[in-house]
Amino acid sequence: MDIKDIQNLVRFVAKAGVSEVKYKNKDFEIYIKTPLGGEAVSYVTPQVAYQAPVSAPAANPVSAPANSDAASSDDDSKYITIKSPMIGTFYRKPSPDKDVFINVGDSVTEGKVVCVIEAMKLFNQIESEVSGKIVKILVEDSSPVEYDQPLFLVDPS
């Protein structure tokens, strides 16, 4: 079983909502245990906390920020999103003493490694599925990410 098979199995377990899976054949054995419902909520809590301060200033001048938010979401719709294929911890570098994989403005090609996500003590290299230019990095380094959470915005043109 190679790393792609393991990543696919982890994705399947995350989607299925099962708490534990044990897979064994004559050459290989893997045991996957996902967090319980209460623990998964802890990943969502920081996102809500970060959104609250952004919403509070927008409450005073209602019309101007509402229009700018709508405009920015229209602008973002022309970009392709690279999403997290699993739950884990997002890292921009392969190790603390190395350079980041990519920065805003860098070009990526299909198959280029853009980040690493640590899940269950395994460091999974995440490859770009599209070619283009990195427009925005949506996640802070060393922060927890959810399955299917947007990580990067890519301009395909």
C-alpha positions as CSV (number, residue, x, y, z in Angstrom):
1,M,0.0,0.0,0.0
2,D,1.5,3.3,-1.0
3,I,0.9,6.8,0.4
4,K,-1.8,7.6,-2.2
5,D,-3.8,4.5,-1.0
6,I,-3.4,5.6,2.6
7,Q,-4.5,9.1,1.8
8,N,-7.6,7.7,0.0
9,L,-8.4,5.5,2.9
10,V,-8.1,8.4,5.4
11,R,-10.4,10.5,3.1
12,F,-12.9,7.6,3.0
13,V,-12.9,7.2,6.7
14,A,-13.3,11.0,7.2
15,K,-16.3,11.1,4.8
16,A,-17.9,7.9,6.1
17,G,-18.0,9.3,9.7
18,V,-16.6,6.1,11.2
19,S,-14.5,6.4,14.3
20,E,-12.2,3.5,13.8
21,V,-11.0,1.4,10.8
22,K,-8.5,-1.5,10.8
23,Y,-7.2,-2.8,7.5
24,K,-5.0,-5.8,7.3
25,N,-3.6,-8.0,4.5
26,K,-0.6,-10.4,4.5
27,D,2.0,-7.6,4.0
28,F,0.5,-4.6,5.6
29,E,-1.7,-3.5,8.5
30,I,-3.1,0.0,9.2
31,Y,-5.3,1.3,12.0
32,I,-7.1,4.6,11.6
33,K,-8.9,6.3,14.5
34,T,-10.7,9.6,13.8
35,P,-11.5,12.1,16.5
36,L,-14.9,11.9,18.2
37,G,-17.6,14.4,17.4
38,G,-16.7,16.7,20.3
39,E,-13.1,16.9,19.3
40,A,-13.8,17.8,15.7
41,V,-15.8,20.9,16.8
42,S,-12.6,22.3,18.4
43,Y,-11.2,22.8,14.9
44,V,-14.2,24.8,13.9
45,T,-14.2,27.0,17.0
46,P,-11.1,29.1,16.0
47,Q,-12.7,29.9,12.6
48,V,-15.8,31.3,14.3
49,A,-13.7,33.3,16.7
50,Y,-11.8,34.9,13.9
51,Q,-14.9,35.8,12.0
52,A,-16.6,37.5,14.9
53,P,-14.1,40.5,15.1
54,V,-14.4,40.9,11.3
55,S,-18.2,41.1,11.5
56,A,-18.3,43.5,14.4
57,P,-16.7,46.5,12.6
58,A,-18.9,45.8,9.5
59,A,-22.0,46.2,11.7
60,N,-21.6,50.0,12.0
61,P,-21.4,51.0,8.3
62,V,-23.7,48.4,6.9
63,S,-23.9,49.3,3.2
64,A,-20.2,49.8,2.3
65,P,-18.7,46.5,3.7
66,A,-21.7,44.5,2.5
67,N,-21.0,45.7,-1.1
68,S,-17.2,45.1,-0.8
69,D,-17.8,41.6,0.6
70,A,-20.1,40.8,-2.4
71,A,-17.5,42.2,-4.8
72,S,-14.7,40.1,-3.2
73,S,-16.7,36.9,-3.4
74,D,-17.4,37.7,-7.1
75,D,-13.6,38.2,-7.6
76,D,-12.8,34.9,-5.8
77,S,-15.2,33.0,-8.0
78,K,-12.8,33.2,-10.9
79,Y,-10.2,31.4,-8.9
80,I,-9.8,27.7,-8.4
81,T,-9.6,26.5,-4.8
82,I,-7.1,23.9,-3.6
83,K,-8.8,22.2,-0.7
84,S,-7.6,19.9,2.1
85,P,-8.1,16.3,1.4
86,M,-8.0,15.4,5.1
87,I,-8.2,16.5,8.7
88,G,-4.8,17.4,10.2
89,T,-2.3,20.2,10.8
90,F,-1.3,22.4,7.8
91,Y,2.4,23.2,7.2
92,R,3.8,25.4,4.5
93,K,7.3,23.9,4.9
94,P,8.6,20.3,4.6
95,S,10.5,20.9,7.9
96,P,11.1,23.9,10.2
97,D,14.6,24.6,8.7
98,K,13.5,24.4,5.1
99,D,11.9,27.1,2.8
100,V,8.1,27.2,2.2
101,F,6.8,25.2,-0.7
102,I,5.0,28.2,-2.4
103,N,4.3,31.9,-1.8
104,V,1.6,34.2,-3.1
105,G,2.5,35.0,-6.7
106,D,4.3,31.7,-7.4
107,S,3.3,29.6,-10.3
108,V,2.2,26.0,-9.7
109,T,1.8,23.1,-12.1
110,E,-0.4,20.1,-11.7
111,G,1.4,17.7,-9.4
112,K,3.6,20.2,-7.6
113,V,3.7,19.9,-3.8
114,V,2.0,23.0,-2.2
115,C,2.0,22.0,1.5
116,V,2.1,19.2,4.0
117,I,-0.7,18.1,6.2
118,E,0.1,16.0,9.3
119,A,-2.5,13.5,10.1
120,M,-1.9,10.8,12.7
121,K,1.9,11.4,12.8
122,L,2.0,11.0,9.0
123,F,3.2,13.9,6.9
124,N,1.2,13.9,3.7
125,Q,2.4,16.0,0.8
126,I,-0.5,17.8,-0.9
127,E,-0.1,18.3,-4.6
128,S,-1.8,20.9,-6.8
129,E,-4.5,19.5,-9.0
130,V,-4.4,22.6,-11.2
131,S,-1.9,24.8,-12.9
132,G,-1.8,28.5,-12.4
133,K,-0.6,31.3,-10.1
134,I,-1.1,31.3,-6.3
135,V,-3.3,34.3,-5.5
136,K,-4.0,33.8,-1.8
137,I,-3.0,31.5,1.0
138,L,-6.1,30.9,3.2
139,V,-4.6,29.1,6.1
140,E,-1.9,30.1,8.7
141,D,1.1,27.8,9.0
142,S,0.9,25.1,11.8
143,S,-2.9,25.5,12.1
144,P,-5.5,22.7,12.2
145,V,-7.5,22.1,9.0
146,E,-10.7,20.3,8.3
147,Y,-11.5,17.9,5.5
148,D,-12.4,19.9,2.3
149,Q,-11.3,23.2,3.9
150,P,-10.0,25.7,1.3
151,L,-6.2,26.1,1.5
152,F,-5.1,28.2,-1.5
153,L,-6.7,30.2,-4.3
154,V,-5.2,29.7,-7.8
155,D,-5.6,31.9,-10.8
156,P,-5.8,29.4,-13.7
157,S,-5.2,32.0,-16.5
